[in-house]
Amino acid sequence: MWALIGTFLISVFFSLLSTKILIPFFKRNKIVALDLQKKDTPLVANSGGIPVFFGLFMGLMFFIGVQVFVFDATQYLVFLFAAILTIFLITIIGFFDDLNVKEVLEGKKKIRTGLKQWQKPLLTLPAAIPLMVVKAGFTTLFIPFIGNVNFGLLYPLILVPIGVVGAANAINLLGGFNGSEAGMGIVYCTTLGIFALIIGEVISAAIFFSCVGALIGFLKYNWVPAKILSGDSIQYLLGSVVASGVILGNMEKSGLFLMIPFMIEFLLKLRGRLHVHCMGKLRSDGKLDPPYGKKIYSWTHIIMNIRPMTEKQVTWMLILMQVMFSVAFFLVFFI
């Protein structure tokens, strides 16, 4: 347990440190984006996935060091290194997506667009390769109404990449408000980390709690009003963390349950042929109106249709929604 606590604390520290260092670096190098829910739409440092990954990486390096030098336990570390590589690769892909913000600066657009929707799954697919080649996970899964099914080689070659690509792109659909991605990520990663501990999957717990620590450190600078935006890199990172952790811990059902809000978001966005966005229309009093009136294409549209809210209130509502799904998760699995 103390190794996990140390992993968490180190992730918090290095995430705080790297975020503070990278904010001026990103600004100097014009890795910035418009903060669209503010009156003056200021240019803010972008791509929060980079400092979050650094915090997560340092936390997991501490965990690995403890396993090797204190407990002399190395049998599962190849899977953990594969997970770290998957998370790194997918974060870099998200960073490249964030670099597209230069088009905003040149074209003065009000809605930032990155990679095209069809490009995202193709570019995130290679990030699954590290988990595939080490044959990560358990090939036998329980299928409702059928029972246990052994997928054999289909699991690492087909189901693992589907899980990585699906989780990364699902989480990428919902966000755009200061603190929302990190706040929701803290909730579902904490939930998965606790569940991993309950079932004895320490490697998965280390991945989730190192991510929680890194997100907490990052949130200090990402909360309203943000000094750095999450960008697509943090959403891709969170998807790969969820996928890696549930695959290594044989926790696919729990991962799917906690991704239900993002599955619903996909279905809502599909109604708008995926050409819709989450953000609201900024009013003169600083509150947000739903961008498409009574038409609902996102969880955020549902929230803003309740009543006009500030950006901070929308963020809190999204976090509360994720908390409700986490509570429902424990009720379903343990009662």
C-alpha contacts under 8 A as a table, 3 or more apart, distances in Angstrom:
res1	aa1	res2	aa2	distance
1	M	4	L	5.26
1	M	5	I	6.41
2	W	5	I	4.97
2	W	6	G	6.09
3	A	6	G	5.09
3	A	7	T	6.07
3	A	63	F	6.10
3	A	66	V	6.82
4	L	7	T	4.88
4	L	8	F	6.14
4	L	63	F	7.01
4	L	205	A	7.83
4	L	206	A	6.04
4	L	209	F	7.27
5	I	8	F	5.11
5	I	9	L	6.23
6	G	9	L	5.15
6	G	10	I	6.04
6	G	59	G	7.61
6	G	62	F	7.58
6	G	63	F	7.71
7	T	10	I	5.35
7	T	11	S	6.16
7	T	59	G	4.42
7	T	60	L	6.26
7	T	62	F	6.07
7	T	63	F	5.74
7	T	206	A	7.15
7	T	209	F	7.43
7	T	210	S	5.84
8	F	11	S	5.19
8	F	12	V	6.35
8	F	59	G	6.37
8	F	209	F	5.68
8	F	210	S	4.93
8	F	211	C	7.91
8	F	212	V	7.24
8	F	213	G	4.92
8	F	214	A	7.79
9	L	12	V	5.10
9	L	13	F	6.27
9	L	59	G	7.61
9	L	213	G	6.43
10	I	13	F	5.10
10	I	14	F	6.14
10	I	55	G	7.27
10	I	58	M	6.77
10	I	59	G	5.14
10	I	62	F	7.75
10	I	213	G	7.68
11	S	14	F	5.43
11	S	15	S	5.90
11	S	55	G	4.35
11	S	56	L	5.27
11	S	57	F	7.57
11	S	58	M	6.17
11	S	59	G	4.55
11	S	210	S	5.58
11	S	211	C	7.35
11	S	213	G	4.96
11	S	214	A	4.85
11	S	217	G	7.69
12	V	15	S	5.26
12	V	16	L	6.14
12	V	55	G	6.49
12	V	213	G	4.43
12	V	214	A	4.89
12	V	215	L	7.46
12	V	216	I	6.27
12	V	217	G	4.71
12	V	218	F	7.99
13	F	16	L	5.24
13	F	17	L	6.18
13	F	55	G	7.23
13	F	214	A	7.89
13	F	217	G	6.70
14	F	17	L	4.92
14	F	18	S	5.85
14	F	54	F	6.91
14	F	55	G	4.66
14	F	58	M	6.99
14	F	214	A	7.50
14	F	217	G	7.77
15	S	18	S	5.26
15	S	19	T	5.88
15	S	51	P	5.61
15	S	52	V	5.57
15	S	53	F	7.92
15	S	54	F	6.44
15	S	55	G	4.15
15	S	56	L	7.54
15	S	213	G	7.82
15	S	214	A	5.04
15	S	215	L	7.48
15	S	217	G	5.05
15	S	218	F	5.85
16	L	19	T	5.35
16	L	20	K	6.19
16	L	55	G	7.85
16	L	214	A	7.75
16	L	217	G	4.52
16	L	218	F	5.89
16	L	220	K	7.64
17	L	20	K	5.32
17	L	21	I	6.31
18	S	21	I	5.04
18	S	22	L	5.89
18	S	51	P	5.26
18	S	54	F	7.15
18	S	55	G	7.50
19	T	22	L	5.13
19	T	23	I	6.10
19	T	48	G	7.64
19	T	51	P	5.17
19	T	52	V	7.70
19	T	217	G	8.00
19	T	218	F	6.31
19	T	221	Y	7.50
20	K	23	I	5.72
20	K	24	P	7.75
20	K	221	Y	7.87
21	I	24	P	6.51
21	I	25	F	6.80
22	L	25	F	4.80
22	L	26	F	5.83
22	L	51	P	7.28
23	I	26	F	5.34
23	I	27	K	6.34
23	I	45	A	5.68
23	I	227	K	7.35
23	I	228	I	6.46
24	P	27	K	5.00
24	P	28	R	6.11
24	P	45	A	7.61
25	F	28	R	5.22
25	F	29	N	6.31
26	F	29	N	5.18
26	F	30	K	5.94
26	F	31	I	4.78
26	F	32	V	6.65
26	F	45	A	5.58
26	F	46	N	7.04
27	K	30	K	4.96
27	K	31	I	5.91
27	K	32	V	6.15
27	K	44	V	7.36
27	K	45	A	5.52
28	R	31	I	7.75
30	K	45	A	7.84
30	K	102	K	7.75
31	I	45	A	6.08
31	I	46	N	5.83
31	I	47	S	7.61
31	I	98	D	7.80
31	I	99	L	6.45
31	I	101	V	7.37
31	I	102	K	7.77
32	V	43	L	5.98
32	V	44	V	5.23
32	V	45	A	4.33
32	V	46	N	4.74
32	V	101	V	6.83
32	V	102	K	8.00
33	A	43	L	5.34
33	A	44	V	5.51
33	A	45	A	6.47
33	A	46	N	5.81
33	A	101	V	5.97
33	A	104	V	7.62
33	A	112	R	7.85
33	A	229	L	7.66
34	L	41	T	5.60
34	L	42	P	5.62
34	L	43	L	4.62
34	L	44	V	6.26
34	L	110	K	7.75
34	L	112	R	7.90
35	D	38	K	6.13
35	D	41	T	5.06
35	D	42	P	5.57
35	D	43	L	6.24
35	D	44	V	6.42
35	D	229	L	7.78
36	L	39	K	7.98
36	L	41	T	5.12
36	L	42	P	7.76
36	L	110	K	7.16
36	L	111	I	7.68
37	Q	41	T	6.80
37	Q	177	F	7.51
37	Q	279	M	7.53
37	Q	280	G	7.47
37	Q	281	K	7.90
37	Q	282	L	6.25
37	Q	311	E	6.87
38	K	41	T	4.99
38	K	42	P	7.20
38	K	282	L	7.41
38	K	286	G	7.49
39	K	282	L	7.30
39	K	284	S	7.76
39	K	286	G	7.18
44	V	226	A	7.67
44	V	227	K	6.10
44	V	228	I	5.71
44	V	229	L	6.76
45	A	227	K	6.61
45	A	228	I	4.59
45	A	229	L	6.21
46	N	98	D	7.21
46	N	228	I	5.46
46	N	229	L	4.72
46	N	230	S	6.34
46	N	231	G	5.77
47	S	50	I	6.35
47	S	95	F	6.12
47	S	98	D	6.07
47	S	228	I	7.58
47	S	229	L	6.26
47	S	230	S	5.41
47	S	231	G	4.47
47	S	232	D	6.77
47	S	233	S	5.70
47	S	234	I	6.96
48	G	51	P	5.92
48	G	52	V	6.38
48	G	218	F	7.51
48	G	228	I	6.60
48	G	229	L	5.93
48	G	230	S	4.34
48	G	231	G	6.06
48	G	233	S	6.67
48	G	234	I	5.78
49	G	52	V	5.05
49	G	53	F	5.90
49	G	91	T	6.29
49	G	94	G	7.82
49	G	95	F	7.42
49	G	230	S	6.48
49	G	231	G	7.16
49	G	232	D	7.61
49	G	233	S	4.56
49	G	234	I	3.77
49	G	235	Q	7.50
49	G	237	L	6.46
50	I	53	F	5.24
50	I	54	F	6.36
50	I	91	T	7.06
50	I	92	I	7.95
50	I	95	F	7.53
50	I	233	S	7.14
50	I	234	I	7.53
51	P	54	F	4.98
51	P	55	G	6.28
51	P	218	F	7.35
52	V	55	G	5.20
52	V	56	L	6.17
52	V	211	C	7.57
52	V	214	A	5.13
52	V	215	L	6.18
52	V	217	G	7.98
52	V	218	F	6.40
52	V	234	I	7.36
53	F	56	L	4.98
53	F	57	F	5.85
53	F	87	I	7.88
53	F	88	F	7.15
53	F	91	T	7.52
53	F	214	A	7.39
53	F	237	L	7.50
54	F	57	F	5.03
54	F	58	M	6.19
55	G	58	M	5.34
55	G	59	G	6.24
55	G	210	S	7.62
55	G	211	C	7.81
55	G	213	G	7.63
55	G	214	A	4.95
56	L	59	G	5.18
56	L	60	L	6.22
56	L	207	I	7.86
56	L	210	S	5.05
56	L	211	C	5.31
56	L	213	G	7.40
56	L	214	A	5.49
57	F	60	L	5.21
57	F	61	M	6.12
57	F	84	I	7.30
57	F	210	S	7.95
58	M	61	M	5.01
58	M	62	F	6.35
59	G	62	F	5.24
59	G	63	F	6.41
59	G	210	S	5.60
60	L	63	F	4.84
60	L	64	I	6.08
60	L	206	A	6.96
60	L	207	I	7.08
60	L	210	S	6.54
61	M	64	I	5.07
61	M	65	G	6.08
62	F	65	G	5.05
62	F	66	V	6.26
63	F	66	V	5.22
63	F	67	Q	6.32
63	F	206	A	7.32
64	I	67	Q	5.07
64	I	68	V	6.22
64	I	77	L	7.29
65	G	68	V	5.21
65	G	69	F	5.90
65	G	70	V	7.74
66	V	69	F	5.44
66	V	70	V	5.15
66	V	71	F	6.70
67	Q	70	V	5.80
67	Q	71	F	5.00
67	Q	72	D	5.86
67	Q	73	A	5.20
67	Q	74	T	6.82
68	V	71	F	5.94
68	V	72	D	4.51
68	V	73	A	5.49
68	V	74	T	6.07
69	F	72	D	5.66
73	A	76	Y	7.76
74	T	77	L	5.36
74	T	78	V	7.96
75	Q	78	V	7.34
76	Y	79	F	5.69
76	Y	80	L	6.81
76	Y	203	I	7.90
77	L	80	L	4.90
77	L	81	F	6.13
78	V	81	F	5.17
78	V	82	A	6.18
78	V	134	V	7.51
79	F	82	A	4.99
79	F	83	A	6.21
79	F	131	L	7.20
79	F	134	V	6.73
79	F	136	A	6.29
79	F	248	L	7.39
80	L	83	A	5.02
80	L	84	I	6.25
80	L	203	I	7.01
81	F	84	I	5.02
81	F	85	L	6.21
82	A	85	L	5.13
82	A	86	T	6.21
82	A	130	P	4.98
82	A	131	L	5.47
82	A	134	V	7.27
83	A	86	T	5.04
83	A	87	I	6.19
83	A	130	P	7.10
83	A	131	L	6.34
83	A	241	V	7.91
83	A	244	S	5.62
83	A	245	G	7.94
84	I	87	I	5.13
84	I	88	F	6.09
85	L	88	F	4.98
85	L	89	L	6.07
85	L	127	A	7.79
85	L	130	P	6.58
86	T	89	L	5.27
86	T	90	I	6.22
86	T	127	A	4.95
86	T	128	A	5.91
86	T	129	I	7.40
86	T	130	P	5.99
86	T	131	L	7.01
86	T	240	S	6.90
86	T	244	S	7.83
87	I	90	I	5.37
87	I	91	T	6.07
87	I	127	A	7.43
87	I	237	L	5.81
87	I	240	S	5.39
87	I	241	V	6.38
87	I	244	S	7.99
88	F	91	T	5.14
88	F	92	I	6.27
88	F	237	L	7.68
89	L	92	I	5.23
89	L	93	I	6.40
89	L	127	A	5.33
90	I	93	I	5.01
90	I	94	G	6.28
90	I	124	T	6.01
90	I	127	A	5.48
90	I	233	S	7.73
90	I	236	Y	6.04
90	I	237	L	6.24
90	I	240	S	6.97
91	T	94	G	4.99
91	T	95	F	6.15
91	T	233	S	5.06
91	T	234	I	6.89
91	T	236	Y	5.92
91	T	237	L	5.10
92	I	95	F	4.82
92	I	96	F	6.29
92	I	233	S	6.98
93	I	96	F	5.18
93	I	97	D	6.41
93	I	123	L	7.07
93	I	124	T	6.86
93	I	233	S	7.13
93	I	236	Y	8.00
94	G	97	D	4.92
94	G	98	D	6.27
94	G	231	G	7.78
94	G	232	D	5.12
94	G	233	S	3.72
94	G	234	I	7.32
94	G	235	Q	7.79
94	G	236	Y	5.93
94	G	237	L	7.81
95	F	98	D	4.92
95	F	99	L	6.33
95	F	231	G	7.85
95	F	232	D	6.94
95	F	233	S	4.98
96	F	99	L	5.09
96	F	100	N	7.06
97	D	100	N	5.64
97	D	114	G	5.31
97	D	115	L	5.83
97	D	232	D	6.60
97	D	233	S	7.44
98	D	101	V	5.89
98	D	114	G	6.61
98	D	231	G	6.01
98	D	232	D	6.07
98	D	233	S	6.91
99	L	102	K	6.47
100	N	103	E	5.97
100	N	104	V	7.83
100	N	113	T	7.48
100	N	114	G	5.59
100	N	115	L	7.81
101	V	104	V	5.22
101	V	105	L	6.89
101	V	112	R	6.62
101	V	113	T	7.55
101	V	114	G	7.27
102	K	105	L	5.12
102	K	106	E	6.38
103	E	106	E	5.18
103	E	107	G	5.75
103	E	108	K	7.76
103	E	109	K	7.96
104	V	107	G	5.19
104	V	108	K	5.08
104	V	109	K	5.16
104	V	110	K	7.52
104	V	112	R	6.26
105	L	108	K	5.34
105	L	109	K	7.58
109	K	112	R	6.73
113	T	116	K	7.93
115	L	119	Q	6.16
115	L	120	K	6.35
116	K	119	Q	5.25
116	K	120	K	6.63
117	Q	120	K	5.58
117	Q	121	P	7.72
117	Q	274	L	7.91
118	W	121	P	6.45
118	W	122	L	7.14
119	Q	122	L	5.32
119	Q	123	L	6.12
120	K	123	L	5.31
120	K	124	T	6.12
120	K	169	N	7.09
121	P	124	T	5.19
121	P	125	L	6.03
121	P	165	V	5.82
121	P	166	G	7.73
121	P	169	N	6.81
122	L	125	L	5.37
122	L	126	P	7.89
123	L	126	P	6.65
124	T	127	A	5.57
124	T	128	A	7.59
124	T	164	V	7.94
124	T	165	V	5.86
124	T	168	A	7.77
125	L	128	A	5.77
125	L	129	I	7.68
125	L	161	P	6.35
125	L	164	V	7.53
125	L	165	V	5.82
126	P	129	I	5.48
127	A	130	P	6.95
127	A	164	V	7.76
128	A	131	L	5.66
128	A	132	M	6.29
128	A	160	V	6.92
128	A	161	P	5.12
128	A	164	V	6.01
128	A	165	V	7.56
129	I	132	M	4.87
129	I	133	V	6.10
129	I	161	P	7.50
130	P	133	V	5.47
130	P	134	V	6.58
131	L	134	V	5.58
131	L	135	K	6.28
131	L	136	A	5.37
131	L	156	P	7.45
131	L	160	V	7.30
131	L	244	S	7.80
132	M	135	K	5.14
132	M	136	A	6.38
132	M	156	P	4.91
132	M	157	L	6.05
132	M	160	V	6.62
132	M	161	P	7.46
133	V	136	A	7.78
133	V	156	P	7.69
135	K	156	P	5.45
136	A	156	P	6.67
136	A	247	I	6.87
136	A	248	L	6.09
137	G	156	P	7.59
137	G	247	I	4.92
137	G	248	L	4.71
137	G	249	G	6.95
137	G	250	N	6.17
138	F	141	L	7.45
138	F	155	Y	7.89
138	F	247	I	7.46
138	F	248	L	7.61
138	F	250	N	5.99
139	T	150	N	5.55
139	T	151	F	5.39
139	T	152	G	5.48
139	T	153	L	7.63
139	T	155	Y	5.50
139	T	156	P	7.72
140	T	148	N	6.31
140	T	149	V	5.36
140	T	150	N	4.08
140	T	151	F	6.10
140	T	152	G	7.57
141	L	148	N	5.44
141	L	149	V	5.39
141	L	150	N	6.46
141	L	151	F	7.66
142	F	146	I	7.66
142	F	147	G	5.23
142	F	148	N	4.23
142	F	149	V	6.16
143	I	146	I	5.40
143	I	147	G	5.15
143	I	148	N	6.09
143	I	149	V	6.83
144	P	147	G	6.12
146	I	149	V	7.83
151	F	154	L	5.32
151	F	155	Y	5.43
152	G	155	Y	5.91
153	L	156	P	5.84
153	L	157	L	6.13
154	L	157	L	5.16
154	L	158	I	5.18
154	L	159	L	6.55
155	Y	158	I	5.60
155	Y	159	L	4.75
155	Y	160	V	6.10
156	P	159	L	6.06
156	P	160	V	5.08
156	P	161	P	7.51
157	L	160	V	6.43
157	L	161	P	6.95
158	I	161	P	5.82
158	I	162	I	6.31
159	L	162	I	5.04
159	L	163	G	6.05
160	V	163	G	5.08
160	V	164	V	6.29
160	V	247	I	7.43
161	P	164	V	5.11
161	P	165	V	5.94
162	I	165	V	5.34
162	I	166	G	5.61
163	G	166	G	5.14
163	G	167	A	5.92
163	G	243	A	5.85
164	V	167	A	5.45
164	V	168	A	6.16
164	V	239	G	6.91
164	V	240	S	5.68
164	V	243	A	5.22
164	V	244	S	7.32
165	V	168	A	5.34
165	V	169	N	6.10
165	V	239	G	7.99
165	V	240	S	7.94
166	G	169	N	5.42
166	G	170	A	5.88
166	G	239	G	7.93
167	A	170	A	5.14
167	A	171	I	6.20
167	A	239	G	4.55
167	A	240	S	6.70
167	A	242	V	7.09
167	A	243	A	6.25
167	A	259	M	7.77
168	A	171	I	5.58
168	A	172	N	6.26
168	A	235	Q	6.66
168	A	236	Y	4.64
168	A	237	L	7.10
168	A	238	L	6.87
168	A	239	G	3.72
168	A	240	S	5.76
169	N	172	N	4.91
169	N	173	L	6.69
169	N	236	Y	6.85
169	N	239	G	7.19
170	A	173	L	5.54
170	A	174	L	7.78
170	A	239	G	7.52
170	A	262	F	5.57
170	A	263	M	6.70
170	A	266	F	6.87
171	I	174	L	5.99
171	I	235	Q	5.73
171	I	236	Y	7.16
171	I	238	L	7.33
171	I	239	G	6.00
171	I	262	F	6.01
172	N	175	G	7.28
172	N	232	D	6.56
172	N	235	Q	5.07
172	N	236	Y	6.39
172	N	239	G	7.97
173	L	262	F	7.18
173	L	265	E	6.93
173	L	266	F	6.89
174	L	181	E	7.79
174	L	262	F	6.93
174	L	265	E	6.88
174	L	278	C	6.91
174	L	298	S	7.81
175	G	180	S	6.03
175	G	181	E	5.71
175	G	278	C	6.88
176	G	180	S	7.22
176	G	181	E	7.74
176	G	278	C	6.88
176	G	279	M	6.53
177	F	180	S	5.42
177	F	181	E	7.68
177	F	279	M	7.47
177	F	311	E	6.48
177	F	312	K	7.93
177	F	314	V	7.69
177	F	315	T	6.28
178	N	181	E	7.89
178	N	222	N	5.96
178	N	223	W	5.45
178	N	224	V	5.28
178	N	225	P	6.79
178	N	226	A	5.84
178	N	229	L	6.84
178	N	230	S	7.83
178	N	311	E	7.31
178	N	312	K	7.36
178	N	315	T	7.05
179	G	182	A	5.48
179	G	183	G	5.63
179	G	219	L	6.33
179	G	222	N	5.35
179	G	223	W	4.60
179	G	224	V	6.61
179	G	226	A	7.63
179	G	230	S	7.89
179	G	315	T	6.52
180	S	183	G	5.10
180	S	184	M	5.96
180	S	315	T	4.98
180	S	316	W	7.61
180	S	318	L	6.73
180	S	319	I	6.84
181	E	184	M	5.39
181	E	185	G	5.94
181	E	230	S	7.03
181	E	234	I	7.67
181	E	235	Q	6.93
182	A	185	G	4.95
182	A	186	I	6.12
182	A	215	L	5.63
182	A	216	I	7.62
182	A	218	F	7.71
182	A	219	L	6.36
182	A	222	N	7.97
182	A	230	S	7.63
183	G	186	I	5.25
183	G	187	V	6.64
183	G	215	L	7.75
183	G	219	L	7.47
183	G	315	T	7.97
183	G	319	I	5.96
184	M	187	V	5.18
184	M	188	Y	6.47
184	M	318	L	7.01
184	M	319	I	5.00
184	M	322	Q	6.09
185	G	188	Y	5.44
185	G	189	C	5.78
185	G	212	V	7.39
185	G	215	L	7.45
185	G	238	L	6.84
186	I	189	C	5.38
186	I	190	T	5.84
186	I	211	C	7.83
186	I	212	V	5.15
186	I	215	L	6.47
186	I	216	I	7.30
187	V	190	T	5.31
187	V	191	T	6.23
187	V	319	I	7.39
187	V	322	Q	6.61
187	V	323	V	6.27
187	V	326	S	7.46
188	Y	191	T	4.95
188	Y	192	L	6.12
188	Y	258	L	6.62
188	Y	322	Q	7.00
188	Y	323	V	7.75
188	Y	326	S	6.68
189	C	192	L	5.07
189	C	193	G	5.91
189	C	208	F	5.25
189	C	209	F	7.00
189	C	211	C	7.18
189	C	212	V	6.23
189	C	242	V	7.30
190	T	193	G	4.97
190	T	194	I	6.13
190	T	208	F	6.67
190	T	209	F	6.54
190	T	212	V	6.45
191	T	194	I	5.32
191	T	195	F	6.23
191	T	326	S	6.32
192	L	195	F	5.03
192	L	196	A	6.00
192	L	205	A	7.46
192	L	208	F	6.78
192	L	254	S	7.42
192	L	255	G	7.46
193	G	196	A	5.04
193	G	197	L	6.32
193	G	204	S	7.01
193	G	205	A	4.49
193	G	206	A	7.49
193	G	207	I	7.89
193	G	208	F	5.10
193	G	209	F	5.97
194	I	197	L	5.15
194	I	198	I	6.28
194	I	205	A	7.10
195	F	198	I	5.01
195	F	199	I	6.40
196	A	199	I	5.36
196	A	200	G	6.06
196	A	201	E	4.93
196	A	202	V	6.64
196	A	204	S	6.17
196	A	205	A	5.26
196	A	249	G	6.92
196	A	251	M	7.84
197	L	200	G	4.93
197	L	201	E	5.75
197	L	202	V	6.04
197	L	205	A	5.99
198	I	201	E	7.74
201	E	204	S	5.62
201	E	205	A	6.31
201	E	249	G	5.53
202	V	205	A	4.87
202	V	206	A	6.12
203	I	206	A	5.17
203	I	207	I	6.54
203	I	245	G	7.85
203	I	248	L	7.51
203	I	249	G	7.44
204	S	207	I	5.16
204	S	208	F	6.34
204	S	244	S	7.84
204	S	245	G	4.62
204	S	246	V	6.94
204	S	248	L	6.24
204	S	249	G	5.54
205	A	208	F	5.17
205	A	209	F	5.99
205	A	245	G	7.49
206	A	209	F	5.33
206	A	210	S	5.89
207	I	210	S	5.40
207	I	211	C	6.28
207	I	241	V	6.98
207	I	245	G	6.23
208	F	211	C	5.14
208	F	212	V	6.24
208	F	241	V	7.02
208	F	242	V	7.64
208	F	245	G	6.79
209	F	212	V	4.84
209	F	213	G	6.16
210	S	213	G	5.16
210	S	214	A	6.23
211	C	214	A	5.06
211	C	215	L	6.09
211	C	241	V	7.56
212	V	215	L	5.13
212	V	216	I	6.19
213	G	216	I	5.18
213	G	217	G	6.37
214	A	217	G	5.24
214	A	218	F	6.21
215	L	218	F	4.97
215	L	219	L	5.91
216	I	219	L	5.09
216	I	220	K	6.89
217	G	220	K	5.85
217	G	221	Y	7.94
218	F	221	Y	5.78
218	F	222	N	6.22
219	L	222	N	4.60
219	L	223	W	5.50
220	K	223	W	6.02
221	Y	226	A	5.82
221	Y	227	K	5.36
221	Y	228	I	6.17
222	N	225	P	7.30
222	N	226	A	4.39
222	N	227	K	5.96
222	N	228	I	5.43
222	N	229	L	6.05
222	N	230	S	7.17
223	W	226	A	5.10
223	W	227	K	7.96
224	V	311	E	7.66
224	V	312	K	6.20
226	A	229	L	6.38
230	S	233	S	7.09
230	S	234	I	5.63
230	S	235	Q	7.60
231	G	234	I	6.11
231	G	235	Q	7.27
232	D	235	Q	5.21
232	D	236	Y	6.21
233	S	236	Y	5.24
233	S	237	L	6.06
234	I	237	L	4.89
234	I	238	L	6.08
235	Q	238	L	5.13
235	Q	239	G	6.27
236	Y	239	G	5.15
236	Y	240	S	6.29
237	L	240	S	5.20
237	L	241	V	6.15
238	L	241	V	5.01
238	L	242	V	6.22
239	G	242	V	5.25
239	G	243	A	6.15
240	S	243	A	5.00
240	S	244	S	5.84
241	V	244	S	5.22
241	V	245	G	5.94
242	V	245	G	5.31
242	V	246	V	6.11
242	V	255	G	6.82
243	A	246	V	5.47
243	A	247	I	6.00
243	A	255	G	7.56
244	S	247	I	5.25
244	S	248	L	6.13
245	G	248	L	5.39
245	G	249	G	6.05
245	G	251	M	7.79
246	V	249	G	5.06
246	V	250	N	5.72
246	V	251	M	4.41
246	V	252	E	5.35
246	V	254	S	7.64
246	V	255	G	6.06
247	I	250	N	5.33
247	I	251	M	6.39
247	I	252	E	6.41
248	L	251	M	7.75
251	M	254	S	5.43
251	M	255	G	6.26
252	E	255	G	5.11
252	E	256	L	6.14
253	K	256	L	5.15
253	K	257	F	6.18
254	S	257	F	5.11
254	S	258	L	6.36
254	S	329	F	7.53
255	G	258	L	5.35
255	G	259	M	6.23
256	L	259	M	5.07
256	L	260	I	6.52
257	F	260	I	5.45
257	F	329	F	6.89
258	L	261	P	7.19
258	L	325	F	6.50
258	L	326	S	6.72
258	L	329	F	7.18
259	M	262	F	5.36
259	M	263	M	6.33
260	I	263	M	4.93
260	I	264	I	6.15
261	P	264	I	5.16
261	P	265	E	6.17
261	P	322	Q	7.52
261	P	325	F	7.97
262	F	265	E	4.75
262	F	266	F	6.17
263	M	266	F	5.06
263	M	267	L	6.43
264	I	267	L	5.09
264	I	268	L	6.19
265	E	268	L	5.05
265	E	269	K	6.06
265	E	297	Y	7.66
265	E	298	S	5.63
265	E	299	W	6.38
266	F	269	K	5.08
266	F	270	L	5.96
267	L	270	L	4.94
267	L	271	R	6.63
268	L	271	R	5.38
268	L	272	G	7.28
268	L	296	I	7.05
268	L	297	Y	4.60
268	L	298	S	5.56
268	L	299	W	7.99
269	K	272	G	5.26
269	K	273	R	6.40
269	K	274	L	4.91
269	K	275	H	7.48
269	K	276	V	6.50
269	K	297	Y	5.02
269	K	298	S	6.23
270	L	273	R	4.61
270	L	274	L	5.14
270	L	297	Y	7.84
271	R	274	L	7.30
271	R	297	Y	6.57
272	G	275	H	5.81
272	G	276	V	5.90
272	G	297	Y	6.40
273	R	276	V	7.54
276	V	297	Y	6.97
277	H	297	Y	7.88
277	H	298	S	7.69
278	C	297	Y	7.81
278	C	298	S	5.99
278	C	299	W	7.78
278	C	300	T	5.86
278	C	301	H	6.93
279	M	290	P	7.73
279	M	291	P	6.91
279	M	300	T	7.25
280	G	288	L	5.16
280	G	289	D	5.34
280	G	290	P	4.99
280	G	291	P	4.92
280	G	301	H	7.67
280	G	304	M	7.60
281	K	288	L	5.24
281	K	289	D	4.94
281	K	290	P	6.23
281	K	291	P	5.37
282	L	286	G	6.19
282	L	287	K	5.99
282	L	288	L	4.75
282	L	289	D	6.54
283	R	286	G	5.35
283	R	287	K	5.43
283	R	288	L	5.92
283	R	289	D	7.10
284	S	287	K	7.44
286	G	310	T	6.25
287	K	308	P	5.81
287	K	309	M	4.97
287	K	310	T	4.31
287	K	311	E	7.03
288	L	304	M	6.92
288	L	308	P	5.39
288	L	309	M	5.39
288	L	310	T	5.84
288	L	311	E	7.02
289	D	293	G	7.78
289	D	304	M	6.01
289	D	305	N	7.45
289	D	307	R	7.98
289	D	308	P	5.40
289	D	309	M	7.44
290	P	293	G	5.42
290	P	294	K	7.46
290	P	300	T	7.87
290	P	301	H	5.35
290	P	304	M	5.29
290	P	305	N	6.13
290	P	308	P	7.85
291	P	301	H	7.37
292	Y	295	K	5.45
292	Y	296	I	7.29
292	Y	301	H	7.86
293	G	296	I	8.00
293	G	305	N	7.82
294	K	305	N	6.90
295	K	301	H	7.76
296	I	299	W	7.79
296	I	301	H	5.54
296	I	302	I	6.33
297	Y	301	H	6.53
298	S	301	H	5.19
298	S	302	I	6.74
299	W	302	I	5.16
299	W	303	I	6.39
299	W	318	L	7.98
300	T	303	I	4.95
300	T	304	M	6.09
300	T	314	V	7.15
300	T	318	L	7.68
301	H	304	M	5.14
301	H	305	N	6.01
302	I	305	N	5.19
302	I	306	I	6.65
303	I	306	I	5.45
303	I	307	R	7.39
303	I	314	V	6.86
303	I	317	M	7.26
304	M	307	R	5.51
304	M	308	P	5.47
304	M	309	M	6.29
304	M	314	V	7.42
305	N	308	P	6.96
309	M	312	K	7.97
309	M	313	Q	5.79
309	M	314	V	6.30
310	T	313	Q	5.18
310	T	314	V	6.39
311	E	314	V	5.15
311	E	315	T	6.24
312	K	315	T	5.08
312	K	316	W	6.24
313	Q	316	W	5.06
313	Q	317	M	6.16
314	V	317	M	5.05
314	V	318	L	6.29
315	T	318	L	5.19
315	T	319	I	6.30
316	W	319	I	5.06
316	W	320	L	6.01
317	M	320	L	4.96
317	M	321	M	6.10
318	L	321	M	5.06
318	L	322	Q	6.40
319	I	322	Q	5.12
319	I	323	V	6.24
320	L	323	V	4.92
320	L	324	M	6.24
321	M	324	M	5.13
321	M	325	F	6.52
322	Q	325	F	5.13
322	Q	326	S	6.24
323	V	326	S	4.95
323	V	327	V	6.19
324	M	327	V	5.13
324	M	328	A	6.13
325	F	328	A	4.93
325	F	329	F	6.01
326	S	329	F	4.91
326	S	330	F	6.55
327	V	330	F	5.39
327	V	331	L	6.30
328	A	331	L	5.00
328	A	332	V	6.05
329	F	332	V	5.24
329	F	333	F	6.14
330	F	333	F	5.21
330	F	334	F	5.69
330	F	335	I	7.63
331	L	334	F	5.56
331	L	335	I	5.33
332	V	335	I	5.94
